[in-house]
Amino acid sequence: MENGAAKPVIVAIDGPSGTGKSSTSKAVAAQLGLSYLDTGAQYRAITWWMVTNGIDIEDPTAIAAVAGKAEIVSGTDPAEPTITVDGTDVSGPIRTQEVTSKVSAVSAVPEVRARITELQRSLAKSAEYGIVVEGRDIGTTVLPDADLKIFLTASPEARAARRSGELKGADVNATREALIKRDAADSSRKTSPLAKADDAVEVDTTALTLPQVIECVVTLVEEKRAAR
């Protein structure tokens, strides 16, 4: 891979849960020799810290007051992305239902978003060959100057089926309802809502297999690199 010759490329991949963002982003980064950042994991990590420290999730003022306390470190190797809070590996604990149900409320607090956004920008800036950053507001807020912006979508049914597959034994209908609720919360929050950037390429993954989505995104990145 001739990484040395290429200018670092910054790729923003946004979209709601269950569209294949994480699997696609990791695979694309690995294939193209780029770093990888799951921004959702950072919001989950700060939510986990709040829950663990008994912060009232219903109280935005209480959340804002401690937004800067947790030390969150993200490893950006797509083959083995890591996340620690105050030196503790939290990659397992942040995926629990308790954290999942509270992450939207914590993420909506402007002080939390400012803190995490700063973290994300510094990681993107320091990626030697470039980075694939996935989330909900990357192309619009975090990295508005990204070289390539992609917005993944899929029908609620397809997304629920995928999520239920990931969450072994989960009820598809319950999962679908939870996804729609999460979309509404993320799309309507005042600070950096889930939204498609005007210059993003929309990829509907409903009828595509994961390898097809990966191939589509890799092609878009390679075209962007060639055009520069």
Salt bridges, closest charged atoms under 4 A:
ASP38 OD2 - ARG95 NH2 3.05
GLU98 OE2 - LYS102 NZ 3.42
ASP137 OD2 - ARG113 NH2 3.11
ASP147 OD2 - ARG228 NH1 3.38
GLU157 OE2 - ARG176 NE 2.98
GLU166 OE1 - ARG163 NE 2.92
GLU177 OE2 - ARG176 NH1 3.41
ASP183 OD1 - ARG159 NH2 2.95
ASP186 OD2 - ARG136 NE 2.62
ASP186 OD2 - ARG182 NE 3.18
ASP186 OD1 - ARG189 NH1 3.29
ASP199 OD1 - LYS149 NZ 3.08
GLU202 OE1 - LYS196 NZ 3.77
